[in-house]
Structure formats: C-alpha cells, structure tokens
Amino acid sequence: MKVALAVAALSLVQPAHSWYPFECCSDQDCEPISDAVEVPGGYQTHGIFVPMAKVRPSQDGRYHWCHRGGYVFCFFAPLAG
C-alpha cells in the first residue's frame, strides 16, 4: 500500500524535461532561468538575444531555455494574461 501511494505521488510530479519538445533539447540542454527580459523583437538573457521566432509558451509559468554554448534552440516564456 505504501509503495502504491509513493508511486502515485511521484507520478504527479512532472519534471521539466517531460514537457520540453525533443527538437529543442533531446532531453538535455534545457533549464529554467530567472533573468530573462522582454525586449523589442524577443527576449534578452545571459547576454544573448532570443528572437520571437524561438519563443514558445512555458508550461509552468516560468522562463526556460534550451541552449548549448551561445546557440539557443528554444526559449519558453510565461503566457501574458
């Protein structure tokens, strides 16, 4: 019974990589960030400009990016509303 409850509780926790699209990170290279700023035409974070073409809606209301080095594969931003 305790094991079943533990498994059920763990199934409610959705790690971030479970919702990142495969084409963005291949289950790596993605992480939440807290210092993104919206600028004309996109976002600025960690000294890198991310154009709106790479911005997707975040599923947890936080900023995330998928990157390797200075190249950004995808960027996730909270929906305005």
N, CA, C and O atoms as a GROMACS GRO file, in nm:
protein
  324
    1MET      N    1   0.082  -0.119   0.000
    1MET     CA    2   0.000   0.000   0.000
    1MET      C    3   0.087   0.126   0.000
    1MET      O    4   0.061   0.219  -0.076
    2LYS      N    5   0.191   0.129   0.086
    2LYS     CA    6   0.279   0.246   0.093
    2LYS      C    7   0.351   0.267  -0.040
    2LYS      O    8   0.368   0.380  -0.085
    3VAL      N    9   0.393   0.158  -0.102
    3VAL     CA   10   0.462   0.167  -0.231
    3VAL      C   11   0.368   0.225  -0.336
    3VAL      O   12   0.409   0.310  -0.415
    4ALA      N   13   0.244   0.180  -0.339
    4ALA     CA   14   0.147   0.230  -0.436
    4ALA      C   15   0.123   0.379  -0.417
    4ALA      O   16   0.110   0.452  -0.515
    5LEU      N   17   0.115   0.425  -0.293
    5LEU     CA   18   0.097   0.568  -0.266
    5LEU      C   19   0.218   0.648  -0.311
    5LEU      O   20   0.203   0.757  -0.367
    6ALA      N   21   0.336   0.596  -0.286
    6ALA     CA   22   0.459   0.665  -0.327
    6ALA      C   23   0.466   0.676  -0.479
    6ALA      O   24   0.500   0.782  -0.532
    7VAL      N   25   0.433   0.569  -0.548
    7VAL     CA   26   0.433   0.571  -0.695
    7VAL      C   27   0.329   0.670  -0.747
    7VAL      O   28   0.356   0.743  -0.841
    8ALA      N   29   0.213   0.672  -0.687
    8ALA     CA   30   0.108   0.765  -0.729
    8ALA      C   31   0.151   0.909  -0.706
    8ALA      O   32   0.127   0.995  -0.791
    9ALA      N   33   0.214   0.935  -0.594
    9ALA     CA   34   0.260   1.072  -0.564
    9ALA      C   35   0.368   1.114  -0.662
    9ALA      O   36   0.367   1.228  -0.709
   10LEU      N   37   0.460   1.026  -0.694
   10LEU     CA   38   0.566   1.059  -0.788
   10LEU      C   39   0.512   1.083  -0.929
   10LEU      O   40   0.570   1.161  -1.004
   11SER      N   41   0.405   1.018  -0.964
   11SER     CA   42   0.350   1.035  -1.098
   11SER      C   43   0.288   1.173  -1.116
   11SER      O   44   0.268   1.217  -1.229
   12LEU      N   45   0.258   1.243  -1.006
   12LEU     CA   46   0.202   1.378  -1.014
   12LEU      C   47   0.310   1.482  -1.038
   12LEU      O   48   0.281   1.592  -1.085
   13VAL      N   49   0.435   1.449  -1.008
   13VAL     CA   50   0.546   1.540  -1.028
   13VAL      C   51   0.590   1.529  -1.173
   13VAL      O   52   0.624   1.420  -1.220
   14GLN      N   53   0.589   1.640  -1.244
   14GLN     CA   54   0.627   1.638  -1.385
   14GLN      C   55   0.758   1.713  -1.402
   14GLN      O   56   0.760   1.836  -1.400
   15PRO      N   57   0.869   1.641  -1.417
   15PRO     CA   58   0.996   1.710  -1.438
   15PRO      C   59   0.993   1.792  -1.566
   15PRO      O   60   0.923   1.757  -1.661
   16ALA      N   61   1.070   1.899  -1.568
   16ALA     CA   62   1.068   1.991  -1.682
   16ALA      C   63   1.096   1.920  -1.813
   16ALA      O   64   1.030   1.948  -1.913
   17HIS      N   65   1.192   1.828  -1.815
   17HIS     CA   66   1.224   1.763  -1.942
   17HIS      C   67   1.107   1.683  -1.998
   17HIS      O   68   1.107   1.650  -2.116
   18SER      N   69   1.009   1.652  -1.916
   18SER     CA   70   0.897   1.576  -1.968
   18SER      C   71   0.811   1.659  -2.063
   18SER      O   72   0.739   1.602  -2.145
   19TRP      N   73   0.817   1.791  -2.055
   19TRP     CA   74   0.737   1.872  -2.148
   19TRP      C   75   0.820   1.948  -2.250
   19TRP      O   76   0.763   2.008  -2.342
   20TYR      N   77   0.951   1.949  -2.238
   20TYR     CA   78   1.032   2.013  -2.342
   20TYR      C   79   1.021   1.930  -2.470
   20TYR      O   80   1.038   1.808  -2.466
   21PRO      N   81   0.994   1.994  -2.583
   21PRO     CA   82   0.990   1.918  -2.708
   21PRO      C   83   1.127   1.858  -2.741
   21PRO      O   84   1.230   1.921  -2.718
   22PHE      N   85   1.127   1.739  -2.794
   22PHE     CA   86   1.252   1.670  -2.826
   22PHE      C   87   1.340   1.753  -2.919
   22PHE      O   88   1.463   1.753  -2.904
   23GLU      N   89   1.279   1.824  -3.015
   23GLU     CA   90   1.359   1.901  -3.109
   23GLU      C   91   1.432   2.017  -3.044
   23GLU      O   92   1.525   2.074  -3.102
   24CYS      N   93   1.391   2.053  -2.922
   24CYS     CA   94   1.458   2.162  -2.851
   24CYS      C   95   1.579   2.116  -2.772
   24CYS      O   96   1.676   2.191  -2.758
   25CYS      N   97   1.574   1.994  -2.721
   25CYS     CA   98   1.681   1.960  -2.628
   25CYS      C   99   1.727   1.816  -2.630
   25CYS      O  100   1.830   1.784  -2.570
   26SER      N  101   1.657   1.729  -2.695
   26SER     CA  102   1.694   1.586  -2.694
   26SER      C  103   1.714   1.536  -2.552
   26SER      O  104   1.803   1.455  -2.526
   27ASP      N  105   1.629   1.584  -2.458
   27ASP     CA  106   1.637   1.551  -2.316
   27ASP      C  107   1.766   1.598  -2.250
   27ASP      O  108   1.814   1.538  -2.154
   28GLN      N  109   1.821   1.706  -2.301
   28GLN     CA  110   1.936   1.770  -2.238
   28GLN      C  111   1.939   1.916  -2.282
   28GLN      O  112   1.858   1.957  -2.364
   29ASP      N  113   2.029   1.993  -2.229
   29ASP     CA  114   2.050   2.132  -2.270
   29ASP      C  115   1.938   2.228  -2.232
   29ASP      O  116   1.945   2.344  -2.274
   30CYS      N  117   1.836   2.188  -2.155
   30CYS     CA  118   1.728   2.278  -2.118
   30CYS      C  119   1.729   2.302  -1.968
   30CYS      O  120   1.761   2.213  -1.889
   31GLU      N  121   1.693   2.424  -1.930
   31GLU     CA  122   1.690   2.458  -1.789
   31GLU      C  123   1.604   2.580  -1.765
   31GLU      O  124   1.587   2.664  -1.854
   32PRO      N  125   1.548   2.593  -1.644
   32PRO     CA  126   1.476   2.714  -1.610
   32PRO      C  127   1.574   2.828  -1.589
   32PRO      O  128   1.688   2.806  -1.548
   33ILE      N  129   1.531   2.950  -1.617
   33ILE     CA  130   1.613   3.069  -1.594
   33ILE      C  131   1.526   3.175  -1.528
   33ILE      O  132   1.404   3.169  -1.535
   34SER      N  133   1.590   3.271  -1.464
   34SER     CA  134   1.513   3.374  -1.394
   34SER      C  135   1.548   3.515  -1.437
   34SER      O  136   1.491   3.611  -1.386
   35ASP      N  137   1.641   3.530  -1.530
   35ASP     CA  138   1.686   3.666  -1.564
   35ASP      C  139   1.652   3.707  -1.708
   35ASP      O  140   1.724   3.788  -1.767
   36ALA      N  141   1.545   3.655  -1.763
   36ALA     CA  142   1.504   3.693  -1.899
   36ALA      C  143   1.429   3.826  -1.895
   36ALA      O  144   1.352   3.852  -1.803
   37VAL      N  145   1.453   3.908  -1.996
   37VAL     CA  146   1.386   4.037  -2.008
   37VAL      C  147   1.329   4.048  -2.149
   37VAL      O  148   1.399   4.025  -2.248
   38GLU      N  149   1.201   4.085  -2.157
   38GLU     CA  150   1.141   4.104  -2.290
   38GLU      C  151   1.194   4.234  -2.349
   38GLU      O  152   1.193   4.338  -2.284
   39VAL      N  153   1.240   4.227  -2.472
   39VAL     CA  154   1.291   4.343  -2.546
   39VAL      C  155   1.222   4.344  -2.682
   39VAL      O  156   1.162   4.244  -2.722
   40PRO      N  157   1.229   4.455  -2.755
   40PRO     CA  158   1.167   4.457  -2.888
   40PRO      C  159   1.217   4.340  -2.974
   40PRO      O  160   1.337   4.324  -2.996
   41GLY      N  161   1.124   4.261  -3.023
   41GLY     CA  162   1.158   4.151  -3.114
   41GLY      C  163   1.194   4.021  -3.048
   41GLY      O  164   1.224   3.924  -3.117
   42GLY      N  165   1.192   4.014  -2.913
   42GLY     CA  166   1.226   3.889  -2.848
   42GLY      C  167   1.258   3.905  -2.701
   42GLY      O  168   1.194   3.984  -2.631
   43TYR      N  169   1.357   3.830  -2.655
   43TYR     CA  170   1.399   3.832  -2.515
   43TYR      C  171   1.550   3.841  -2.508
   43TYR      O  172   1.621   3.802  -2.601
   44GLN      N  173   1.599   3.893  -2.398
   44GLN     CA  174   1.742   3.901  -2.371
   44GLN      C  175   1.768   3.823  -2.243
   44GLN      O  176   1.700   3.844  -2.142
   45THR      N  177   1.864   3.732  -2.246
   45THR     CA  178   1.902   3.658  -2.125
   45THR      C  179   2.048   3.615  -2.136
   45THR      O  180   2.094   3.575  -2.243
   46HIS      N  181   2.118   3.622  -2.028
   46HIS     CA  182   2.259   3.582  -2.023
   46HIS      C  183   2.340   3.649  -2.134
   46HIS      O  184   2.434   3.590  -2.187
   47GLY      N  185   2.304   3.772  -2.169
   47GLY     CA  186   2.376   3.844  -2.274
   47GLY      C  187   2.346   3.797  -2.415
   47GLY      O  188   2.416   3.835  -2.509
   48ILE      N  189   2.243   3.715  -2.432
   48ILE     CA  190   2.207   3.660  -2.563
   48ILE      C  191   2.067   3.708  -2.601
   48ILE      O  192   1.975   3.702  -2.520
   49PHE      N  193   2.053   3.755  -2.724
   49PHE     CA  194   1.921   3.793  -2.776
   49PHE      C  195   1.855   3.669  -2.832
   49PHE      O  196   1.915   3.595  -2.910
   50VAL      N  197   1.729   3.647  -2.792
   50VAL     CA  198   1.650   3.534  -2.842
   50VAL      C  199   1.533   3.591  -2.922
   50VAL      O  200   1.444   3.653  -2.864
   51PRO      N  201   1.531   3.571  -3.055
   51PRO     CA  202   1.422   3.626  -3.136
   51PRO      C  203   1.288   3.559  -3.106
   51PRO      O  204   1.284   3.443  -3.065
   52MET      N  205   1.180   3.631  -3.128
   52MET     CA  206   1.045   3.579  -3.102
   52MET      C  207   1.018   3.448  -3.177
   52MET      O  208   0.937   3.369  -3.132
   53ALA      N  209   1.084   3.424  -3.289
   53ALA     CA  210   1.064   3.301  -3.365
   53ALA      C  211   1.101   3.177  -3.284
   53ALA      O  212   1.052   3.068  -3.313
   54LYS      N  213   1.186   3.192  -3.182
   54LYS     CA  214   1.226   3.078  -3.099
   54LYS      C  215   1.148   3.070  -2.969
   54LYS      O  216   1.170   2.979  -2.888
   55VAL      N  217   1.056   3.164  -2.946
   55VAL     CA  218   0.983   3.169  -2.820
   55VAL      C  219   0.857   3.083  -2.828
   55VAL      O  220   0.780   3.091  -2.923
   56ARG      N  221   0.839   3.001  -2.725
   56ARG     CA  222   0.722   2.914  -2.714
   56ARG      C  223   0.659   2.936  -2.576
   56ARG      O  224   0.726   2.986  -2.486
   57PRO      N  225   0.532   2.900  -2.560
   57PRO     CA  226   0.470   2.918  -2.428
   57PRO      C  227   0.526   2.818  -2.325
   57PRO      O  228   0.541   2.700  -2.353
   58SER      N  229   0.556   2.869  -2.207
   58SER     CA  230   0.602   2.785  -2.097
   58SER      C  231   0.484   2.711  -2.037
   58SER      O  232   0.373   2.765  -2.029
   59GLN      N  233   0.508   2.589  -1.997
   59GLN     CA  234   0.400   2.510  -1.938
   59GLN      C  235   0.394   2.521  -1.786
   59GLN      O  236   0.304   2.465  -1.724
   60ASP      N  237   0.489   2.592  -1.727
   60ASP     CA  238   0.486   2.606  -1.582
   60ASP      C  239   0.490   2.751  -1.534
   60ASP      O  240   0.508   2.778  -1.416
   61GLY      N  241   0.474   2.845  -1.628
   61GLY     CA  242   0.471   2.986  -1.590
   61GLY      C  243   0.607   3.046  -1.560
   61GLY      O  244   0.615   3.157  -1.506
   62ARG      N  245   0.714   2.976  -1.594
   62ARG     CA  246   0.850   3.026  -1.571
   62ARG      C  247   0.923   3.033  -1.705
   62ARG      O  248   0.879   2.977  -1.805
   63TYR      N  249   1.035   3.104  -1.704
   63TYR     CA  250   1.120   3.110  -1.823
   63TYR      C  251   1.212   2.987  -1.824
   63TYR      O  252   1.261   2.942  -1.720
   64HIS      N  253   1.234   2.934  -1.944
   64HIS     CA  254   1.326   2.822  -1.965
   64HIS      C  255   1.397   2.847  -2.098
   64HIS      O  256   1.345   2.916  -2.186
   65TRP      N  257   1.515   2.790  -2.111
   65TRP     CA  258   1.578   2.790  -2.242
   65TRP      C  259   1.651   2.660  -2.265
   65TRP      O  260   1.695   2.593  -2.171
   66CYS      N  261   1.663   2.626  -2.391
   66CYS     CA  262   1.737   2.509  -2.434
   66CYS      C  263   1.851   2.562  -2.519
   66CYS      O  264   1.828   2.622  -2.625
   67HIS      N  265   1.972   2.541  -2.474
   67HIS     CA  266   2.086   2.601  -2.542
   67HIS      C  267   2.210   2.515  -2.526
   67HIS      O  268   2.218   2.428  -2.438
   68ARG      N  269   2.303   2.539  -2.609
   68ARG     CA  270   2.436   2.481  -2.597
   68ARG      C  271   2.532   2.591  -2.639
   68ARG      O  272   2.531   2.638  -2.753
   69GLY      N  273   2.616   2.630  -2.545
   69GLY     CA  274   2.705   2.742  -2.571
   69GLY      C  275   2.622   2.868  -2.594
   69GLY      O  276   2.533   2.898  -2.515
   70GLY      N  277   2.650   2.940  -2.700
   70GLY     CA  278   2.576   3.061  -2.731
   70GLY      C  279   2.460   3.040  -2.825
   70GLY      O  280   2.394   3.137  -2.864
   71TYR      N  281   2.431   2.915  -2.862
   71TYR     CA  282   2.320   2.888  -2.954
   71TYR      C  283   2.196   2.847  -2.876
   71TYR      O  284   2.202   2.755  -2.795
   72VAL      N  285   2.085   2.915  -2.901
   72VAL     CA  286   1.959   2.885  -2.834
   72VAL      C  287   1.870   2.805  -2.929
   72VAL      O  288   1.837   2.851  -3.038
   73PHE      N  289   1.833   2.684  -2.888
   73PHE     CA  290   1.744   2.600  -2.967
   73PHE      C  291   1.599   2.644  -2.951
   73PHE      O  292   1.527   2.660  -3.050
   74CYS      N  293   1.556   2.664  -2.827
   74CYS     CA  294   1.419   2.705  -2.796
   74CYS      C  295   1.421   2.789  -2.669
   74CYS      O  296   1.510   2.777  -2.585
   75PHE      N  297   1.321   2.874  -2.657
   75PHE     CA  298   1.306   2.959  -2.540
   75PHE      C  299   1.159   2.955  -2.501
   75PHE      O  300   1.071   2.967  -2.586
   76PHE      N  301   1.131   2.937  -2.372
   76PHE     CA  302   0.995   2.928  -2.322
   76PHE      C  303   0.966   3.044  -2.229
   76PHE      O  304   1.043   3.071  -2.136
   77ALA      N  305   0.855   3.112  -2.254
   77ALA     CA  306   0.818   3.228  -2.172
   77ALA      C  307   0.675   3.210  -2.120
   77ALA      O  308   0.592   3.148  -2.187
   78PRO      N  309   0.647   3.265  -2.000
   78PRO     CA  310   0.510   3.257  -1.949
   78PRO      C  311   0.414   3.330  -2.043
   78PRO      O  312   0.450   3.430  -2.105
   79LEU      N  313   0.293   3.280  -2.052
   79LEU     CA  314   0.192   3.346  -2.136
   79LEU      C  315   0.146   3.473  -2.068
   79LEU      O  316   0.123   3.475  -1.947
   80ALA      N  317   0.133   3.578  -2.146
   80ALA     CA  318   0.081   3.704  -2.092
   80ALA      C  319  -0.068   3.687  -2.064
   80ALA      O  320  -0.138   3.617  -2.137
   81GLY      N  321  -0.113   3.749  -1.963
   81GLY     CA  322  -0.254   3.735  -1.944
   81GLY      C  323  -0.302   3.787  -1.817
   81GLY      O  324  -0.422   3.780  -1.789
   0.00000   0.00000   0.00000
